[in-house]
Amino acid sequence: MMKSGFFKDRRFFSAMLTIAVPITIQQFISSTTNMVDVLMVGQLGETSIAALGLSNQVFFLLILLLFGISSGSAIFTAQYWGKGDLYNLRRVMGIGLTLGISVGLIYTLAAMLIPEVILGLYTNDQAVIALGSQYLKIVGLSYVFTAISVTFMSVLRSSGNVRLPMFTTIIALSINMVLNYLLIFGNLGFPKMGVPGAALGTLIARIIECILIVSFSYRLRTAAAARLHELKYNFDFFKKVLKTSLPAAVNELLWSLGITTYNAVYAHIGTGAIAAVNINATIESMSFVIFIGIANACAIMIGNQIGAGNEKVAYEYGRRFLIMGLAASLVMGAIVLIARPLTLSLYNIEPVSYEYAYRIQLIYALTMWIRVTNLLIFIGILRSGGDTRYALIVEMLSIWLIGVPSALIGAFVLHLPVFWVYGLVLSEEVVKLIIVLPRYRSRKWIHNLASVVS
């Protein structure tokens, strides 16, 4: 009955749009701001682009690890919300805050004390290392605030409140953009700071975002408005939650290490190569915003249904999201392909970097549907069903046995141009898709954790 009524199920589409649209808007604003930041810094030259891009690899590692922690917790918070169990939801939130803040502190210390060592892993260009170190020492102070914000946003989204995270992010990013305009170039009487100015603007914006998301969560009495004693948990409960959520966090950590290895390979090919990859990364993030929204809606809606005991509905929801994701990714891929000359004309780069970026975007556009399908299966379906161990094994084997060796061989053995190395890296996405599609069809990924862990 549900299959025949795909386009007639107003409840499904209403719930999906209610969740997906605000998250998509939030991601779009974030990606737009990041693109504008790169455009601003790009006016200072390729060294500045490379320094900002490589410095942001540290934040990239952090945010993915925080995402792993929060999405691991969200497996439980979404199911507990579907079950109506606010008590255990807030206990899981306490675990998320503990882990997130701890990770944020570690990254802050690394960014403050050994920025040169970190950046030296990516490039030998001393000018890039020096400039990037200035950026890290400032922006590193924001990492704990980011950890708190991510945890609150995760709980709010799991409980169906997606508008508050959207509005607070929009406000924070708007402030970030204005501050960058003032501090990078020294406009309206502000000091001209260049790349460090971008770091200071980002630090201030992230602190404001944290203050807003926490204060309004309590003022509006949301599911995240937990009293201190409600966040407490015992070790037995911690172990039960960690058994399922830890693989999600480890997955993101090892996956992010794989991605940062790719970027290190690109950087060693040359400054022009990493500049082209960083430019393409902004295009990727812009074109991927709708799929981030869809994947989050998929995870929340499936998690809520599993927690409520509706496993057949959860499976059908997964099928619907996969169909929509495939159709939308084919359309978006065509748009990226057609818009290449326009988007690349916005950057002040050398002809060789332009050519690299032009070809990388061709490969990205043609393979977007594969990446989107994997995103929906891993983040939206397997993880929401608590099938985190299987997802971890598949992701790690594909990245470290296929993706990373392909990148290393392509760059250092075959000495291929960066766009061919980029293409080789995507071979791991193909392998993942072949493996996980049967897993989705088997329904073995569905685990009702809300009825087991309490």
C-alpha positions in Angstrom: 0.0 0.0 0.0 2.8 2.4 0.9 4.7 1.7 -2.3 1.7 2.5 -4.5 1.1 5.7 -2.6 4.6 7.1 -2.9 3.6 10.5 -4.1 0.3 10.5 -2.3 1.7 10.1 1.2 1.4 13.7 2.4 2.5 12.9 5.9 5.8 11.5 4.7 6.6 14.5 2.4 5.4 17.0 5.0 7.7 15.5 7.7 10.6 15.3 5.2 10.3 18.9 4.1 9.8 20.1 7.7 13.2 18.6 8.6 15.1 18.7 5.3 14.4 22.3 4.2 15.7 24.1 7.4 18.8 21.9 7.4 19.4 22.5 3.7 19.0 26.2 4.2 21.5 26.0 7.1 24.0 24.1 5.1 23.5 26.4 2.1 24.2 29.5 4.2 27.2 27.7 5.7 28.6 26.7 2.4 27.9 30.1 0.9 29.8 31.7 3.7 32.7 29.3 3.3 32.8 30.0 -0.4 32.8 33.8 0.2 35.6 33.3 2.7 37.7 31.5 0.1 36.9 34.2 -2.4 37.9 36.9 0.0 41.1 35.2 1.0 41.6 34.2 -2.7 42.2 37.9 -3.5 45.4 37.6 -1.4 46.8 34.9 -3.7 47.2 31.2 -4.0 49.4 30.9 -0.9 46.6 32.3 1.2 44.1 30.0 -0.4 46.4 27.0 0.3 47.0 28.2 3.9 43.3 28.6 4.7 42.4 25.3 3.0 45.1 23.2 4.8 44.4 25.0 8.2 40.7 24.1 7.8 41.7 20.5 7.4 42.1 20.5 11.2 38.6 21.9 11.7 37.4 19.4 9.1 38.9 16.5 11.2 37.3 18.0 14.3 33.8 18.6 12.9 33.7 15.1 11.4 34.7 13.5 14.7 32.1 15.7 16.5 29.6 14.7 13.8 30.5 11.0 14.5 29.9 11.5 18.2 26.7 13.5 17.8 25.3 11.2 15.1 26.2 8.2 17.2 24.2 9.8 20.0 21.5 10.7 17.6 20.8 7.1 16.9 19.5 6.9 20.4 18.0 10.4 20.8 15.9 9.9 17.6 14.7 6.5 18.8 14.0 7.7 22.3 12.1 10.7 21.0 10.0 8.4 18.8 9.3 6.3 21.9 8.6 9.4 24.1 11.4 8.7 26.5 12.8 12.2 27.4 14.7 10.9 30.5 17.0 8.6 28.5 17.3 11.1 25.7 18.9 13.7 28.0 21.2 11.0 29.5 22.5 10.3 26.0 22.9 14.1 25.6 25.1 14.2 28.6 27.3 11.5 27.1 27.5 13.5 23.9 28.5 16.7 25.7 31.2 14.9 27.7 32.8 13.3 24.6 32.4 16.4 22.4 34.0 18.9 24.9 36.8 16.5 25.6 37.6 16.2 21.9 37.3 20.0 21.4 39.9 20.6 24.2 42.4 18.2 22.6 42.1 19.9 19.2 42.4 23.3 20.8 45.7 22.3 22.5 47.0 20.9 19.2 46.1 24.0 17.2 47.6 26.3 19.8 50.8 24.4 20.6 51.9 22.5 17.5 50.3 24.2 14.4 53.6 24.0 12.4 53.9 20.3 13.0 50.3 19.7 11.9 50.5 21.7 8.7 53.9 20.2 8.0 52.1 16.9 7.5 50.3 18.4 4.4 52.9 20.6 2.7 56.6 21.6 2.6 55.8 25.1 1.6 57.1 27.2 4.5 55.1 30.3 3.5 51.9 28.2 3.6 52.9 26.7 7.0 53.7 30.1 8.5 50.4 31.7 7.4 48.3 28.7 8.3 49.9 28.5 11.8 48.7 32.1 12.5 45.2 31.1 11.5 45.2 27.9 13.6 46.4 29.6 16.8 43.4 32.0 16.7 40.6 29.8 15.4 41.6 26.9 17.6 40.1 28.7 20.6 36.7 28.1 19.0 36.7 24.3 19.0 35.1 23.7 22.4 32.3 26.2 21.6 31.8 24.3 18.4 31.5 21.0 20.2 28.8 22.3 22.5 26.9 23.8 19.6 27.0 20.5 17.6 25.7 18.5 20.5 22.8 20.8 21.1 21.9 21.0 17.4 22.0 17.2 17.2 19.5 16.7 20.0 17.3 19.5 18.7 17.2 17.9 15.2 16.5 14.4 16.6 13.5 15.8 18.4 12.2 17.5 15.3 13.3 21.0 16.1 15.3 22.0 13.1 14.5 25.7 12.9 16.4 26.8 15.9 19.7 25.4 14.7 19.0 26.9 11.3 18.4 30.4 12.7 21.3 30.4 15.0 23.7 29.3 12.3 22.4 31.9 9.9 23.0 34.6 12.4 26.5 33.4 13.3 27.6 32.9 9.7 26.3 36.4 8.8 28.3 37.9 11.6 31.3 35.8 10.4 31.0 37.1 6.8 30.8 40.7 7.9 33.7 40.4 10.3 35.8 38.7 7.6 35.1 41.6 5.2 36.2 44.1 7.9 39.2 42.2 9.2 40.7 40.6 6.1 40.9 43.8 4.1 40.8 46.5 6.9 37.5 48.0 5.7 35.6 50.8 7.7 38.6 51.6 9.8 39.3 48.1 11.1 42.9 46.7 11.0 43.9 44.9 7.8 44.8 41.4 9.1 44.6 39.2 6.1 44.3 35.4 6.9 44.5 36.0 10.7 41.6 38.3 10.3 39.5 35.5 8.8 40.4 33.4 11.9 39.4 36.1 14.3 36.1 36.6 12.5 35.4 32.8 12.7 36.3 32.6 16.4 33.9 35.4 17.3 31.1 34.0 15.2 31.4 30.5 16.7 31.3 31.8 20.2 28.1 33.8 19.4 26.6 30.7 17.8 27.2 28.6 20.9 25.7 31.3 23.2 22.6 31.6 21.0 21.9 27.8 20.6 22.2 27.1 24.3 20.3 30.1 25.6 17.4 29.7 23.2 17.2 25.9 23.8 16.5 26.7 27.4 14.3 29.7 26.8 12.1 27.7 24.4 12.1 24.7 26.7 13.2 22.3 24.0 14.2 18.7 24.4 17.8 19.9 24.8 16.9 22.1 27.8 18.2 19.6 30.3 18.9 20.4 33.9 22.4 19.5 35.1 21.3 16.4 37.0 19.3 15.1 33.9 22.6 14.9 32.0 24.1 12.5 34.5 24.5 8.9 33.5 26.1 5.8 35.1 28.9 3.7 33.6 26.6 0.8 32.6 24.4 3.1 30.5 27.5 4.7 29.1 28.8 1.3 27.9 25.5 0.4 26.3 25.3 3.6 24.4 29.0 3.5 23.4 28.7 0.0 22.1 26.6 1.4 19.2 27.7 5.0 19.0 31.4 4.5 19.2 31.7 2.8 15.8 30.0 5.9 14.3 32.5 8.2 15.9 35.5 5.9 14.9 34.0 5.7 11.4 34.1 9.5 11.1 37.6 9.8 12.6 39.1 7.2 10.3 37.2 8.4 7.3 38.3 12.0 8.0 41.9 10.8 8.3 41.5 9.2 4.9 40.2 12.4 3.4 43.0 14.4 5.0 45.4 11.9 3.6 44.0 12.6 0.1 44.5 16.3 0.7 48.1 15.7 1.8 48.7 13.9 -1.4 47.1 16.7 -3.4 49.2 19.3 -1.6 52.4 17.3 -2.3 51.6 17.4 -6.0 51.9 21.2 -5.8 50.3 24.4 -4.5 48.4 24.8 -7.7 46.9 21.3 -7.3 45.7 21.8 -3.7 44.4 25.3 -4.6 42.3 23.6 -7.4 41.1 20.9 -4.9 40.1 23.5 -2.3 38.2 25.5 -4.9 36.4 22.4 -6.0 35.7 21.6 -2.3 33.7 24.8 -2.0 31.7 23.9 -5.1 31.1 20.4 -3.7 29.8 21.8 -0.4 27.5 24.2 -2.2 26.0 21.5 -4.5 25.8 18.9 -1.6 23.6 21.0 0.7 20.3 19.6 -0.4 21.6 16.1 0.1 22.8 16.9 3.6 19.3 18.0 4.4 17.7 14.9 2.8 20.2 12.5 4.6 19.4 14.2 8.0 15.7 14.0 7.4 16.1 10.3 6.4 18.1 9.5 9.6 15.7 11.3 11.9 12.5 9.9 10.3 13.7 6.4 10.1 15.1 6.6 13.7 11.8 7.9 15.0 9.9 5.1 13.2 12.2 2.4 14.5 11.9 3.7 18.1 8.1 3.7 17.7 8.3 0.0 16.6 7.3 0.6 12.9 10.1 -1.3 11.2 8.3 -1.8 7.9 7.6 1.9 7.6 11.3 2.6 8.4 12.4 0.3 5.5 10.0 1.9 3.1 11.1 5.4 4.1 14.7 4.3 3.2 13.5 3.2 -0.3 11.8 6.5 -0.9 14.8 8.6 0.2 17.1 6.6 -2.1 14.8 7.2 -5.1 14.6 10.9 -4.4 18.3 11.2 -3.7 19.2 9.5 -7.0 16.9 11.8 -9.1 18.1 15.0 -7.4 21.8 14.1 -7.7 21.5 13.5 -11.4 20.0 17.0 -11.9 22.5 18.6 -9.6 25.4 16.9 -11.4 24.2 18.4 -14.7 24.0 21.9 -13.1 27.6 21.6 -11.8 28.8 20.5 -15.2 27.2 23.3 -17.1 28.2 26.0 -14.5 31.9 25.3 -14.4 33.1 28.3 -16.5 31.0 30.6 -14.4 32.0 29.4 -11.0 35.8 29.2 -11.8 35.8 32.7 -13.3 35.2 34.0 -9.7 38.7 32.9 -8.6 42.0 34.7 -9.1 44.1 31.7 -10.0 46.8 30.7 -12.5 45.7 29.0 -15.8 47.1 25.6 -14.7 45.0 25.7 -11.5 42.0 26.7 -13.5 42.5 23.7 -15.8 42.9 21.4 -12.9 39.8 22.6 -11.2 37.8 22.5 -14.4 38.6 18.8 -14.9 38.1 17.9 -11.3 34.6 19.3 -11.4 33.8 17.2 -14.5 34.7 14.1 -12.6 32.8 15.2 -9.5 29.6 16.0 -11.5 29.6 12.6 -13.3 30.0 10.7 -10.0 27.8 12.7 -7.7 25.0 10.2 -7.8 27.2 7.5 -6.4 28.4 9.7 -3.5 24.8 10.8 -2.7 23.5 7.2 -2.7 26.3 6.2 -0.3 25.6 9.2 1.9 21.9 8.2 2.2 22.7 4.6 2.9 25.5 5.1 5.5 24.2 8.2 7.3 20.5 8.1 6.7 19.8 4.4 6.8 22.4 2.2 8.3 23.4 4.6 11.1 19.8 5.4 12.1 19.1 1.7 12.4 22.1 1.2 14.7 24.0 -0.8 12.1 27.2 1.1 12.9 29.7 -1.8 13.1 28.9 -2.9 9.5 29.1 0.6 8.2 32.5 1.1 9.9 34.0 -2.0 8.4 32.8 -1.2 4.9 33.9 2.4 5.0 37.3 1.7 6.5 38.2 -1.2 4.1 37.1 0.8 1.1 39.1 3.9 2.0 42.3 2.4 3.4 42.5 -0.6 1.0 41.3 1.1 -2.1 41.1 4.9 -1.9 44.3 5.8 -0.1 46.5 3.3 -2.0 45.0 4.6 -5.3 45.9 8.2 -4.4 49.4 7.3 -3.4 50.1 5.2 -6.5 48.5 7.8 -8.8 50.5 10.7 -7.3 53.9 9.2 -6.4 54.3 6.1 -8.7 52.4 7.0 -11.8 52.9 10.8 -11.3 49.5 11.6 -12.7 47.9 15.1 -12.8 45.8 16.0 -9.7 42.5 15.5 -11.6 43.3 11.8 -12.4 44.4 11.2 -8.8 41.1 12.7 -7.7 39.3 10.3 -10.1 41.2 7.3 -8.7 40.2 8.2 -5.2 36.5 8.0 -6.1 37.0 4.3 -6.9 36.3 3.5 -3.3 32.8 5.1 -3.5 32.0 2.6 -6.3 33.1 -0.4 -4.2 31.1 0.9 -1.2 27.9 1.2 -3.2 28.3 -2.4 -4.5 28.6 -3.7 -1.0 26.0 -1.8 1.0 23.0 -2.0 -1.4 22.4 -5.6 -0.6 22.8 -4.8 3.1 19.9 -2.3 2.9 17.7 -4.8 1.1 18.4 -7.5 3.7 16.8 -5.3 6.5 19.5 -6.6 8.9 20.4 -2.9 9.7 17.2 -2.4 11.6 17.8 -2.5 15.4 15.3 -1.1 17.9 17.7 0.3 20.5 15.2 2.3 22.4 13.6 -0.9 23.7 17.0 -2.5 24.6 19.1 0.3 26.1 17.6 2.0 29.1 
